[in-house]
Amino acid sequence: MHLYVPPKIPTEIPVVDLEGAGELSVAAKARIASAIHRACRESGFFYVANHGVAPERVAHQFVNAKRFFDLPLADKMALDMKKSASTAGYEPMGGQILDSQDADSPAAPPDLKESFYCGRELPADHPYVVAGERGFGHNLWPSNLPGFREQMLAYSDAMRTLGDRILSFLALSLDLDESWFVPSYAMAAGNLRLIKYPPQGADAAFNQIGAGAHTDWGGITILAQDDNGGLEVRNVAGEWIAARPIPGAFVINLGDLMARWTNGIYNSNLHRVKNNLSGHDRYSIPFFYSPDPRAVIEPIPTCVDDEHPRAFETCTTAEHMAEMFRRSYGYAPGAA
């Protein structure tokens, strides 16, 4: 049992070492689970090192990102995500507003970034492809980048494998069997995103940054970031701390769906990106790993007791994700 301990005020994000994770003893797994438990209560962010993903695969993914964003704008706009029933494809500069505002606050400016999404490829007649579920099919691929599609899909496969390993430790951290999340992730959604943040100019609008303060929407996020820095995470004191790049490590954070699943015990924390120091384009590659769209999400039994009564209504993954997409992009997913 992981006893409740009031969260400390972290000044840095912890590193969890997964070396040999597939062959660890029960005691070693428990130590990793305990470290993840503390991180998820304090900030909802941690790094994973020795995760088993080949450095060459990650490096090649950054090369692919630059290849894509170097394409002429007309080529990228031909892949506009609004043309995809599952919102895969290109998001132009200023296409998203992540900074959530109170009803009485002025509208936030659009983010200073452009991005590209792809999801899991399935046969065209698969029910999730037909339904246009986010993270499944309807991918739009550039025709003039040889090997791009193959690299993106291979990287996504590697992220799903790592994601399953992280989920097993999350389950242990919640006093569950390590396979607890497996049924809900048997047909998991996985959105891979390439993001380019140009240097933040002096002519940016008030409060306009690379990515406004936001929480992620789904289960867990596995983030590869380049060495320019700029990612900031809010701690429990409301202070912003830097998620500095650590060579060979991924940044892991929890999304709103995982916070909902854990009845608010674990945090889906605010974070933002400011590319105002490096003077260079910043590239990041998040993989959003979420449950089966039709998975029913209700508070995990070990997260509900007299001190923590049920805080969220039951929903499906798809219902939750569609609402979050509407809030961020201003329209419901579907073919344009």
N, C-alpha and C positions, 0 to 999 in steps of 0.2 A: 504494500500500500504506500503510495506517495502522499505523505501528509502535507496539508496545506501550510505553506510558509509565505508570509507577506512578501511581495516582490521587492527586490532591491532595486536601486537606481543604477542601471548599467551605464558605464562610460565607454564600453567597447562591446563588440559583438563576439560571442564565444566561438571557438573553433572545436568541432567534434571530429575526431579522427576515426575513420571507418576502416582502417587497415585490417585486412583479414576478416571483415565483417561476416562473410559467409561461413567461417569456420570457428567463430568465437565460442567460448564457454558461456554457460548460463550467467555466471558472475560478470563476465566482460560485457555481455549484452545488457545486463542490468545497469552497469556503469554508464554505458552509452545512452540508454533510455533515460536514466536519471538526469544526465546532462541536457538532453533534449527537453525533458519535462521542465527544467528550470528555465531554459532559454525561451520556451513557448509561453511561459507565464510572465516572464519579465519583459520580453520585447517581441516575441513571435519571429525572431530572426536568429539564424546561426549559420556558420560556414561548415561545409564538410570537406575534409581533406582525405587523401588516399581513398578516393571514391571508386576507383576502378575504370574510369573513362580515360581512354588514351589521350595524352596531351596533343598528339598529332591530329586527332579528330576534332578537338576543340579549336586548335589553331586553324585548321582548314575551314571550319565554320565561319571564323572571322574573315578569312579571305573571301569566302562566298558572300558574306554580307557586303563587303566593300565592292565586289564585282556587281552585285545587284544595284546598290545605290548609285554607282557610277554610270548606270544606264541613262540615256536621255529621258527627260521627263515624259515625253510622249509615249515611250515604250513602257514606262512604269504605269502611266495612267491607263494604258490599255488593259492593265490587270487590276483596275479599281475594285476594291473589295465589295462595293455595292453591286457588282455584277455577279457575285457568288451567293448562292442561296444559303451557304453556311458562313458567309462573311470572311472567306479566305481571300488573300490578295493584298494589294497595295493600299496603304493609308497615306495620303499626301500630307505635306507639312501643314500643321494647323487643323488636321482633321479630327482631333480628339480633344476634349476638355476633361482632364482627370480631377482637377481641384474641385472638390465638392464644396458647395456654399450653403449657408443657411438661407431660408426663404427671404429674410430681410437684408441679405448681403447682395452687393452688386455682382453681376455675372462675371465669372472668372474668364480670363483670356485663354485662347487655345494654346496647347502645348507646342513648344519649339522642337519638333521631332517629326520624322517620317518613319514608316515601318512597313513590314511585309509579314503576313500571316500565312501559315499553312497548317493543315490538320491531317488526321489519319486517313489514308486512302483505303477505300473499300469498294466492292462492286457497285455499279450504278444503281442496281435494284435493291441494295441493302436498305432496310427500313430507316436507318438513321440518315443515310444519304438522301433518300427520297424526302424525308421530313425536313431536310436542311438543318440538322442539328449542328451547332457550333463544334468544331474540332473533328468533323467527319466529312471527307470528300469535298467536291466542288472546288478543289484547288485550282488556282490559276498560275501557270508556270511560264516564265519567259522562254521564248523560242530561240534566243540568241546567246544563251549561257550554257554551253555543254557541261554536263555533269552536275548542274545545280540541283535539279530535282532529286537525283540519287543521293547526293550529300545531305540534303535537308531531311530526307526520309530515314537515312541511316543514322543521322544524329538524333532524330526523334526516337528511334528504337533504343538507342543508348540511354536516352533520358527516361524512357519508360522503365527500363531495367533498374536504373538508379532510383527512380521514384518509388518502385515497389520495395526496394531495400529500405528506403527512408520511412515508408509507411509501416513497415514491420516494426521499426523502432518506435514510431509514434504510437502504435498499438500497445507495445510493452510499456511505454511511458504513461499510458492511461489504465494500467492494470488489466489489459486485455490480452488474449492470445495473440501472438505475433501475426497470425493469418487473418485477423478480424476484418481488415479492410478488403481482403481479396475478393469476396463476392461483389462488392460495390464497384470494384475496379476491373472486373473481368472484361468489360467492354468500355474501358476508360476513354474519356476525351483527352486529347493532348494537342494544345495549340502551341506551335512553335512560332516565335516572333523574332524577327530581326529589327533592330532599332538603330537609327542614326540621329544623333544630337549634334547639330552644328554648334560652333562656338556662340555663346550667348552675346548678342550684340548690344551696344549702348542704346540702340533705337528700339529695344524690346518694350512692349507695353508694361504698364505698372503691374507688378506681381506676375509677370510672364516668365516662366522658366522652362527647362527642358521637359519636365513632367511634374505637374502640380501635385500637391500633397494628396495622397490617395491610399486606399487599401486595395489589394488584389481581390479578385472575385471568387475564385474557386477553391480547390483543395490545397495543393502545395505548389510553390513556384521554385524552379531550379534555374538560377541565374548565372550566366557567364558574363563577366564584364571585362573590358580592356583595362589598360593600366593608367587611364586618364583620371579615374576617380570621378566624384560628383554625386554618387548615391548617398543619401542621408536618411536616417531612421530616427523616429521620435521615441524617446525612452519614457518610462513611467512618470518622470517628473515634467514631461512636456518639453524636454530639451532635445535638440537635433544633434545626433552623433553621426560621424562619418563611417560608412561601410567601406573602408579602404580596400582596394584590390589586394588580394593575397594570391600570389602565383600558384597555380595548380588547384585552387579551391573554388568551389561553387558557393554562392550565397543562397540559402534556403529560407523561404518565409511562408507563412500560412496565409491562406485567403479567407474571405468572409464565410465561405461555405464550411471550412474546417472550424472556424470560430462558432458557427451556428451548430455544427455537429457536436462540438465539445461543450455546448451550453454556456459559452462565454468563458469557460475555464482557461482556454488557450486564446492567445491574442492574434487577431488579424490587424497588424499595426500600420499606422500611417508612415509613408515614406515618400521621397521626392527626389528629383534629379536636377542639379544645377551645373551646367557645363560652362562656368564663367571664369575658370582659372587656367585651364590647360592651353587654351588658344588653338586647340585642334578638334577635329570631329571626334565625338565619342561614340563608340559602338557597344551595344549590349545585346545579349541573346537570352531572353527568358523562355522557359518552357513551362506552360501552365498545365498542370496535371490534375485533372478533375474526374470525379466518378462518372460512371455510366449516366447518360442524360436522364434515364428513367429511374435511377436509384432514388429511393425514398429517404429523405434526410430528416431525422428526428434525433433529439439529444441522446448521446451515448449513455447507456445505463450507469456506468461508473462516474458520470459527470453530473448526476442528479441526486440530491439528497436534501435534508431539511435546511441546510445552510445555503444550498444552491438549487432552489426550485426551478422547474422548467421555465425557460425564458423565451423560447422560440416556437412558432407554429411549425407543423410538418409541411414540407414542400418536396418537390423533386429537384434534382440538379438542374434540369432544363428550365423549370419555372424560375428558379433563382437567377440563372445566368442570363436569361432573356430580359429580366427586369434590370439587371445591372448594365447590360449592353444598352438598353434604351436610355438609361440615365446618363451614360457617358457619351453616346454618339447621337442621341436625339431621334433615333428611329428604331423600329423593331427589325430583327434579322429577317432576311428573305431576299429572293431574287429581285433585282432592280428592273 
